[in-house]
Structures are given as structure tokens and as C-alpha cells.
Amino acid sequence: MMEVIQCKTFEQIHEALIYCAGDLYNKKLNNKEFIENISNKYYKNGVVFKSIAEDQITGMIAFYCNNITDKKAFLSMIVVKAEYQGKGVGGVLLNQMEKECSCLGMSYVVLEVDRTNKNAQGFYSLHGYQIIKKCEDSLFMGKCLAEKLKNG
């Protein structure tokens, strides 16, 4: 059985990132300095959840819900450990994020994904995200949360 828990302290966020760092799509980000800096940034301004099964971290998601003017949340990172990919962990984390964003008054979620990361693009599309902007190296995708509330 899997559970999703919010990481509220710097230590909890840092632990989840360290545990999942080897499964980051961009391998250049798997370094001590980046993990330290992003842990601090998430602790100060973000929201982080980790998924756990059999006493092991199976994945994590980090996002921002601080654009109250436009009511847009930003999904910064989702990582699922390789051995748990394709088993619904990412979908559970994404649903938890969307629920939390709605509770915090957000009506839209935006994310940026690497153009070469076709698996992630397919995953987000499957979960209702649509391409809203194309850049040279990445795509921006978005989803209206009001529709999610109406549809279930």
C-alpha cells in the first residue's frame, strides 16, 4: 500500500530529493550543490509531497502555489524511482498536487518539460495537460483545475 505524505521540514525535503536524485531525468542535476539549493528553495516557497511504499520513498513532487493574482500553480519537479515507474505512483503524486493546488485557491497548473523527455510529455498528456507554449529546448504544458473539480 502506498501513502503520500507532505514534507514540511527542510530535512524531509532534502531526504526525499537525495533519495530520488538518481532518477532525475536531467542527470546533471544530481549533484550536492543543486540538491542543497533546491531543497532550500522548496522549503521556503514550495510544497513537497513524497510517496512511500513498504517503508521506501517511491517518488516525490514539488510545486509552487504562490501566484495568487493569476491563481496559477507551477509544477517544478516530479520524480518516480525507476523501480516504481509505470505502477501509478506518478499519477497519485500528480493528483495529490492538483488537489492541494485547488485547496490553496489555484485554478491552473503550468509545468515545463524537456523536449526530449517524450515519456514525461505522454504522462502529462494522459493526465489532461496540454501544450501551451513551445520553446527551443522545452515545452510548457498546462491544465485547468476547475475542469478537474467538475469532472471528479
ChimeraX attribute file (.defattr): number of C-alpha atoms within 10 A of each C-alpha:
attribute: neighborCount
match mode: 1-to-1
recipient: residues
	/A:1	6
	/A:2	15
	/A:3	15
	/A:4	18
	/A:5	14
	/A:6	16
	/A:7	21
	/A:8	14
	/A:9	15
	/A:10	15
	/A:11	13
	/A:12	16
	/A:13	25
	/A:14	20
	/A:15	17
	/A:16	22
	/A:17	26
	/A:18	16
	/A:19	15
	/A:20	21
	/A:21	20
	/A:22	16
	/A:23	17
	/A:24	17
	/A:25	15
	/A:26	11
	/A:27	10
	/A:28	8
	/A:29	14
	/A:30	17
	/A:31	12
	/A:32	10
	/A:33	10
	/A:34	12
	/A:35	18
	/A:36	15
	/A:37	12
	/A:38	17
	/A:39	24
	/A:40	17
	/A:41	12
	/A:42	21
	/A:43	20
	/A:44	11
	/A:45	11
	/A:46	19
	/A:47	22
	/A:48	26
	/A:49	23
	/A:50	26
	/A:51	22
	/A:52	17
	/A:53	14
	/A:54	9
	/A:55	10
	/A:56	10
	/A:57	21
	/A:58	25
	/A:59	27
	/A:60	28
	/A:61	24
	/A:62	26
	/A:63	24
	/A:64	19
	/A:65	22
	/A:66	18
	/A:67	12
	/A:68	12
	/A:69	7
	/A:70	10
	/A:71	16
	/A:72	22
	/A:73	27
	/A:74	20
	/A:75	23
	/A:76	17
	/A:77	14
	/A:78	20
	/A:79	23
	/A:80	24
	/A:81	18
	/A:82	13
	/A:83	9
	/A:84	14
	/A:85	13
	/A:86	11
	/A:87	10
	/A:88	12
	/A:89	24
	/A:90	24
	/A:91	15
	/A:92	16
	/A:93	25
	/A:94	20
	/A:95	14
	/A:96	17
	/A:97	23
	/A:98	24
	/A:99	15
	/A:100	15
	/A:101	24
	/A:102	20
	/A:103	10
	/A:104	14
	/A:105	16
	/A:106	24
	/A:107	21
	/A:108	20
	/A:109	23
	/A:110	20
	/A:111	19
	/A:112	21
	/A:113	20
	/A:114	16
	/A:115	15
	/A:116	12
	/A:117	13
	/A:118	11
	/A:119	9
	/A:120	16
	/A:121	21
	/A:122	11
	/A:123	14
	/A:124	21
	/A:125	15
	/A:126	11
	/A:127	13
	/A:128	14
	/A:129	19
	/A:130	17
	/A:131	17
	/A:132	13
	/A:133	11
	/A:134	13
	/A:135	10
	/A:136	7
	/A:137	10
	/A:138	14
	/A:139	19
	/A:140	18
	/A:141	21
	/A:142	22
	/A:143	23
	/A:144	17
	/A:145	21
	/A:146	12
	/A:147	12
	/A:148	15
	/A:149	12
	/A:150	7
	/A:151	7
	/A:152	5
